[in-house]
Amino acid sequence: MTPITDNEFDWLLATFQREAVHLETHDVYATAVRLPHRATWSGDTNDLEWLRRWCDTVGAAVRAGKSMRRARVVSEPLSDYQRLSFSIARPMVAAGEEIRWVPRRLVSSIAFPGNDFYLFDGRLIVFLIYAGNGVAMERLVSSDPADIELCRSAFEAAWSYAIPNSQYRPS
């Protein structure tokens, strides 16, 4: 596996051809973009300017005929972070990202990779490596067929249990 930079990852997001799927399995993330907003979040979703770049990326992909799907495997009741994620999902969905929620209790028999990932066009994986406190550490790229099959099958299995954002009722 090869590490990639933020710019290389952004390039992959801009240039995939058909589909990008993203599996999230952590209850807390401490990304540089969300940390300041998480610290001050009170349930208010009026100031989401910081989310515009992602929504623009999604919108451009969808207008080009591409698909972006995200499955969030979550513990219930939701962590504060996941409640924040739920509260800001609507603009991402409006931009064209299909976001679904998967209660962790439903996926006990699914074999997941050790890390969250993006799978681009069923041919390239970017594993997202996080520290125990949720801080993003690095991204590793793989095109190994065994990795691709594990990630593809894990995502599709989780997706089969997933609840669309519009129907999910957080507990």
C-alpha positions as CSV (number, residue, x, y, z in Angstrom):
1,M,0.0,0.0,0.0
2,T,1.1,3.5,-0.8
3,P,0.4,6.7,1.2
4,I,-1.2,9.5,-0.7
5,T,-1.4,13.3,0.0
6,D,-4.6,15.4,0.4
7,N,-4.1,16.7,-3.1
8,E,-3.8,13.2,-4.6
9,F,-7.0,12.2,-2.8
10,D,-8.8,15.3,-4.0
11,W,-7.7,14.4,-7.6
12,L,-9.2,10.9,-7.1
13,L,-12.4,12.4,-6.0
14,A,-12.5,14.6,-9.1
15,T,-11.5,12.0,-11.6
16,F,-13.2,8.7,-10.8
17,Q,-15.3,7.5,-13.7
18,R,-18.5,5.9,-12.4
19,E,-18.8,5.4,-8.7
20,A,-17.2,6.2,-5.4
21,V,-18.4,4.3,-2.3
22,H,-17.4,5.2,1.2
23,L,-17.7,3.0,4.3
24,E,-17.5,4.7,7.7
25,T,-17.3,2.6,10.9
26,H,-16.2,4.9,13.7
27,D,-18.5,6.7,16.1
28,V,-16.2,9.7,16.4
29,Y,-14.0,11.5,13.9
30,A,-11.8,14.5,14.5
31,T,-11.2,15.8,11.1
32,A,-9.5,19.2,10.7
33,V,-12.5,20.5,8.8
34,R,-15.1,19.4,11.3
35,L,-13.3,19.9,14.6
36,P,-14.0,23.7,15.0
37,H,-17.7,23.1,14.1
38,R,-18.0,20.1,16.4
39,A,-16.7,22.1,19.3
40,T,-19.4,24.8,18.9
41,W,-22.2,22.7,17.6
42,S,-25.5,23.2,19.3
43,G,-27.8,21.5,16.8
44,D,-28.0,24.6,14.6
45,T,-27.5,23.8,10.9
46,N,-27.8,27.4,9.6
47,D,-24.1,28.0,9.1
48,L,-22.8,25.2,6.8
49,E,-20.5,27.3,4.6
50,W,-17.6,25.1,5.7
51,L,-19.4,22.1,4.0
52,R,-19.8,23.9,0.7
53,R,-16.5,22.5,-0.8
54,W,-17.7,18.9,-0.2
55,C,-21.2,19.6,-1.6
56,D,-19.6,21.2,-4.7
57,T,-17.4,18.2,-5.2
58,V,-20.4,15.8,-4.9
59,G,-22.6,18.0,-7.1
60,A,-20.0,18.1,-9.9
61,A,-19.6,14.3,-9.8
62,V,-23.4,13.7,-9.9
63,R,-23.9,16.2,-12.7
64,A,-21.3,14.3,-14.7
65,G,-23.4,11.1,-14.2
66,K,-21.3,9.6,-11.4
67,S,-22.6,8.0,-8.2
68,M,-21.4,8.7,-4.7
69,R,-22.7,6.4,-1.9
70,R,-21.8,6.5,1.8
71,A,-22.7,3.9,4.4
72,R,-22.3,5.0,8.0
73,V,-22.1,2.1,10.5
74,V,-23.2,3.6,13.8
75,S,-23.7,2.7,17.4
76,E,-27.0,3.6,18.9
77,P,-27.8,5.8,20.6
78,L,-25.6,8.0,18.4
79,S,-22.5,9.6,19.6
80,D,-22.5,13.5,19.7
81,Y,-20.3,13.4,16.6
82,Q,-22.8,11.2,14.7
83,R,-25.7,13.4,15.8
84,L,-23.7,16.3,14.2
85,S,-23.2,14.2,11.1
86,F,-26.9,13.4,10.9
87,S,-27.8,17.1,11.3
88,I,-25.6,18.1,8.4
89,A,-26.3,15.2,6.0
90,R,-29.2,16.9,4.3
91,P,-27.1,19.4,2.2
92,M,-24.8,16.5,1.2
93,V,-27.8,14.4,0.1
94,A,-29.3,17.4,-1.7
95,A,-26.0,17.7,-3.6
96,G,-26.4,14.1,-4.7
97,E,-24.5,11.9,-2.3
98,E,-26.6,8.9,-1.2
99,I,-26.0,8.6,2.5
100,R,-27.4,5.7,4.5
101,W,-27.1,4.8,8.2
102,V,-26.5,1.2,9.4
103,P,-27.1,0.4,13.0
104,R,-24.1,-1.5,14.2
105,R,-26.2,-4.2,15.8
106,L,-27.3,-5.3,12.2
107,V,-23.8,-5.9,10.9
108,S,-22.3,-8.3,13.4
109,S,-21.8,-11.0,10.9
110,I,-20.2,-8.9,8.1
111,A,-16.5,-9.1,7.7
112,F,-15.2,-5.5,7.5
113,P,-11.7,-4.3,6.6
114,G,-9.7,-2.9,9.5
115,N,-10.2,0.7,8.3
116,D,-12.7,3.0,6.7
117,F,-12.3,3.3,3.0
118,Y,-13.3,4.8,-0.3
119,L,-13.6,2.4,-3.3
120,F,-13.3,4.2,-6.6
121,D,-14.8,2.5,-9.7
122,G,-14.4,-0.9,-8.1
123,R,-10.7,-0.8,-8.9
124,L,-8.9,1.4,-6.4
125,I,-9.2,1.7,-2.6
126,V,-8.1,4.4,-0.4
127,F,-8.0,3.2,3.2
128,L,-8.5,6.0,5.8
129,I,-6.3,5.6,8.8
130,Y,-7.4,7.2,12.1
131,A,-5.8,7.5,15.5
132,G,-7.8,6.3,18.6
133,N,-9.0,9.8,19.2
134,G,-10.5,10.1,15.7
135,V,-7.8,12.2,14.2
136,A,-7.0,11.4,10.5
137,M,-3.5,10.0,10.3
138,E,-3.0,9.0,6.7
139,R,-4.5,7.6,3.5
140,L,-3.2,4.4,1.9
141,V,-4.0,3.3,-1.7
142,S,-4.4,-0.3,-2.8
143,S,-5.4,-1.9,-6.0
144,D,-4.8,-5.4,-4.7
145,P,-7.7,-7.6,-5.9
146,A,-8.2,-9.2,-2.5
147,D,-8.5,-5.8,-0.9
148,I,-10.9,-4.7,-3.5
149,E,-13.1,-7.7,-3.1
150,L,-13.1,-7.4,0.7
151,C,-14.1,-3.8,0.5
152,R,-16.7,-4.2,-2.2
153,S,-18.4,-7.1,-0.5
154,A,-18.3,-5.4,2.9
155,F,-19.8,-2.2,1.5
156,E,-22.5,-4.0,-0.4
157,A,-23.4,-6.1,2.6
158,A,-23.6,-3.1,4.9
159,W,-25.6,-1.2,2.2
160,S,-28.2,-4.0,2.1
161,Y,-29.0,-3.2,5.8
162,A,-28.6,0.6,5.4
163,I,-31.4,3.0,6.0
164,P,-31.7,6.0,3.7
165,N,-30.9,9.3,5.4
166,S,-34.5,10.6,4.8
167,Q,-35.9,7.5,6.7
168,Y,-33.3,7.1,9.4
169,R,-34.5,8.2,12.9
170,P,-31.5,8.6,15.2
171,S,-31.9,7.3,18.7
